[in-house]
């Protein structure tokens, strides 16, 4: 039995970290064990309470702090004690830019926890944007001269080795080290919860027991990890967005160590990066069928691995980046009057929830 009372908040600046974070902010008013017990009694879909951990708590050599909103430079860790836990971990990585943090994607992390995953919203060094450094704005010709620009940049973000002149990431600040050190920290602090099962004896991640997911740039990092390591699952929201040359698939976009059957994706029909996303997803998992529109169908969507939406983002179709963010980001993903994400069924399908019953709708294929 997981111990709810140990949902302790690790960082001193917790009030700031929760600023603007929907119901999670309101959950700070009572002890976590009492609060969750009351919540489950009143509403089985009540928000969970994450642990919030500053990366440097896990390794003093981790020194990257974002310039914008440094107070939310934290990992989020989720467990749902009301669910039978899966023997798997889901790692979710946000996109790039000044406001992209795990704190901006609480709804999808929470949904994964309700499916029984242990969940980590991983804060990584995401200040440099691959689509800017390696995309159409990279030079006057219209694309980067280096065909390996995005793969080398992503590799350095992942492993902290000098692969790219477009970014500088130390080994300590790499995704690999941040994840490994966080898992070791959780194993030490909460030994009864089984976090150590996700580490090899040499302290590296046990890739086969971990599902990787992300939005935008984070989805590309998840896809790259799946190429390099055999992981449990890859779930991509609004990505991979890499498009050095419009409608041309970047060389790194390929199936490698993880079978194609373990890749799933969701994108928005009106995403400003949709041309590159569609090309990349077709190359990766187009063999499982054409994209299916989520709001007109039910899981399992005819067995396709690519689902898309045209639902109106919370901030509207025309707000900058709103469709791109609306597949998973809290402030743009559409919700009903009760705050339930309208894409929740699609999220659950992508994450591996077994469909309950058959679809009463005919699968609707529409060219996005």
Secondary structure, 3 states (H helix, E strand, C coil): CCCHHHCCCCCCCHHHHCCCCHHHHHHHHCCHHHHHHHHHHHCCCCCCCCEEEEHHHHCCCCCCCCCCCHHHCEEEEECCCCCCCCCCEEEEECCCCCCCCHHHCHHHHHHHHHCCCEEEEECCCCCCCHHHHCCCCCCCCCCCCCCCHHHHHHHHHHHCCCCCCCCCCCCCCCHHHHHHHHHHHHHHHCHHHCHHHHECCCCCECHHHEEEEEECHHHHHHHHHHHHCCCCEEEEECCCCCCCECCECCCCCCCCCCCHHHEEEEEECCCCCHHHHHHHHHHHHHHHCCCEEHHHCCCCHHHCCEEEECCCCCCCCCCCCHHHHCCCCCCCCCECCCCCECCHHHHHHHHCCCCCCCCCCCCCECCC
